[in-house]
Amino acid sequence: MPKQTPRTLSGFMELLPAPQQQMERIQKILRETYSLYGFTPLDTPAIEASEVLLAKGGGETEKQIYRFQKGDADLSLRFDLTVPLAKYVALHYNDLTFPFRRYQIGKVYRGERAQRGRFREFYQADIDIIGDGKLSILNEAEIPAIIYKTFSALGLKRFCIRVNNRKILNGFYAMLGLSQQAGDIMRTVDKLDKIGPEKVRGILQDELSISPENAGEILSFIAAKYDLDALDLPLSQYRGRNELLDQGLQELDTVVKHLADFGVPRENFAVDLTIARGLDYYTGTVYETTLLDHPEIGSVCSGGRYDNLAEYYTDKQLPGVGISIGLTRLFYVLGEQGLLNPDLPTAPADVLILPMTEDLSPAIAFATELRENGIRAQLHCEAKKFKQKISYADKLKIPYAVFLGEDEIKEGLVTCKDMTTGEQTKLDPKATIYRIKAGLDARNQGSVIRE
Amino acid sequence: MPKQTPRTLSGFMELLPAPQQQMERIQKILRETYSLYGFTPLDTPAIEASEVLLAKGGGETEKQIYRFQKGDADLSLRFDLTVPLAKYVALHYNDLTFPFRRYQIGKVYRGERAQRGRFREFYQADIDIIGDGKLSILNEAEIPAIIYKTFSALGLKRFCIRVNNRKILNGFYAMLGLSQQAGDIMRTVDKLDKIGPEKVRGILQDELSISPENAGEILSFIAAKYDLDALDLPLSQYRGRNELLDQGLQELDTVVKHLADFGVPRENFAVDLTIARGLDYYTGTVYETTLLDHPEIGSVCSGGRYDNLAEYYTDKQLPGVGISIGLTRLFYVLGEQGLLNPDLPTAPADVLILPMTEDLSPAIAFATELRENGIRAQLHCEAKKFKQKISYADKLKIPYAVFLGEDEIKEGLVTCKDMTTGEQTKLDPKATIYRIKAGLDARNQGSVIRE
């Protein structure tokens, strides 16, 4: 028969079993952490009607969207989890209780140009808190705590949650009479880290025709360091000059003031006035999270406050705040940087049982006992040589091999080999299970990410 | 602004938060049970190149497939998890260790005619064991044990795992000289439960031109009850007359013989010679699982042994055995039949904390303590009346509400209300946590499915 060469589409992550185990571990930690903060899991279709998904229309993502006909239907694959959330909340408004806190970990699709480390199918891991009409600023203050807990649970220590407030930016540019150009200015200012202040000044003056005075004002403003102790900016000179700016500064003060309450250490937090995020969506606090030793990766967890989640679907005012982790890309980068802890178990099983007698019942009985103790057990019943079976455990890094021969069965004992140390014991089943459990506990110490 | 009416495509399941929690619980149980048997989780793309996914070509599913162009690429959404597994194993053959045991829980897509209880996007939950060249019959014997454990873990008791062997059928029809018509005969015989033996006889004779003698033979053969004690069929008369039939009977004997070893109770198992499953794929043991009180649902977990998983991609002989649960449909049916246990918690949080003072730090500190104890805690900081906050906990069925007023903070105590009983305690934080934990443990008793 002629064969079709098997392949996986470029831009689509497909992991081997061992890294997949690491990915599963990360997803489990995210689910658990998000749950501890009272977010409920949600799962929405990957396909939506194009008219619904693209109600907002336009935008640079539009040509990246996987859109197609099926029968009469014009369908699209979701490109993020926010638009489906907006649809969900508008559609099920009467069945939901607000504030509505949900998390969702799911695949989204963007037909980007194929590129190393860029994915066309990738997981996003989002949380959002949606209010009905109003939503307290304290939710914005809680978000850094959730980011902190999430990354700490994964094992990261050297990361910084950077916060800004869009009202500060919008108020500041309004004050300078530059509201019209605010978008272009923010895009330019966003490059500060990469190109330096003088090039930013050049672009502002030459390309955006900003006056030298205003360019200077902008540069000194965004360079300002927020004093976390004084709860203020050295920019207190700006207070009282623009209402929106004042409001933004006050919100920022509130977020910062509660940081310690929420348990976010000083070293994992910074106010950064260069952060703007999306231009027409966020309206209050905005967040970015960077790995201190890998600034080149950019933000691994971003989001912010928005005033109107579902304006394309409903008249209801639904303000919210949310963050998103680009999980597939994060996983890829962590792997590339060698930050995934290789010592955590990735085997498909904890114990490989080698029955050495015709009668399988003692082996199966022991496998059952192991499983009842939460130990993952696999029977190896293939017609292979002993050496091959041991090599199977070895290759898969299964930590324990158990032998049940006639002697063991007669004596009611179990021979168990620690595949790492080579140490072999012959103990009764209970003692063997105790030993295996202790060993697995030790092996499961340590975090997924190891800096 | 003109609004786009939000809607979810028909045939796409989108659950409200409470049922979603039940669905998550089921998926968690499946993941854990499959893992205990040494299956490793896998995740493959939802989109594949059409030429790869449809290498096998044709079939009745082809027009159901979501197939589309993106740029130059001809793409299709996966319609099951088996073809992607075949591709995966062929593609990564050199990196895998055999027997390769994997589970996968993922969405698949079929553009079926919209119909109540039929889904176009649905979860399948599959396990497969793939051998390299050979695979022991004992894997086929283990599968009923895994099905039994899985459904038991979900809480089902009244179900039956029905088993047959394709070699028995193929051998039997070869013996009668009916190999050519075997497919049509099996399709007819499959209707036995629905239309009864006399109508089956009619179709066999009139439409398939089977002689009355052969029709009689077929009907008496498939009606035969396997004697689980004697490890035999009353059909021992057929032994020794066709090699394939003999081999099938012997394999069936082996599977049955190990049932008790593998811990499958007699009442959850039956040999059923009418089961054939797919016509050109399975080659040995085949499985179906039916709910005794809901035979109309059909099989909720099916599968079987196949000799060549990836013949469209590779020359390697890769025999395997696997089963699949149509999870979305199963969930839908369980809900319809009222079999989902409503007493298990579905709230987004275990505890709602109502801070009653300006200073939030005591409330946040207690939330942190709860979370460190694995208790899901949400702070309610909205500017709402006390009554509204209590009603929030009530509506979401959050089991405990915690009040932290000035008195409590001064005394170092916590007021905690059990939202079910109304009972209110004022205890120190540790005692409160102890009480909440005990209460949650009690609430989490019981299984997802309650017959």
Interface residues (C-beta under 8 A of the other chain):
Chain A: M1 K3 Q4 T5 P6 R7 T8 L9 F12 M13 E14 L15 L16 P17 Q20 Q21 M23 E24 S35 L36 Y37 G38 F39 T40 P41 L42 D43 T44 P45 A46 I47 E48 A49 E51 V52 A55 Y66 F68 Q69 K70 G71 A73 L75 A86 K87 Y88 A90 L91 H92 D95 L96 T97 P99 R101 R102 K107 Y109 G111 E121 G131 K134 L135 S136 L138 N139 E142 K149 H258 A260 D261 F262 G263 A310 E311 Y312 Y313 T314 D315 A347 P348 A349 L352 L360 S361 I364 A365 T368 R371 G374 I375 R376 A377 Q378 L379 C381 E382 A383 Y392 K395 L396
Chain B: M1 K3 Q4 T5 P6 R7 T8 L9 F12 M13 E14 L15 L16 P17 Q20 Q21 M23 E24 S35 L36 Y37 G38 F39 T40 P41 L42 D43 T44 P45 A46 I47 E48 A49 E51 V52 A55 Y66 F68 Q69 K70 G71 A73 L75 A86 K87 Y88 A90 L91 H92 D95 L96 T97 P99 R101 R102 K107 Y109 G111 E121 G131 K134 L135 S136 L138 N139 E142 K149 H258 A260 D261 F262 G263 A310 E311 Y312 Y313 T314 D315 A347 P348 A349 L352 L360 S361 I364 A365 T368 R371 G374 I375 R376 A377 Q378 L379 C381 E382 A383 Y392 K395 L396
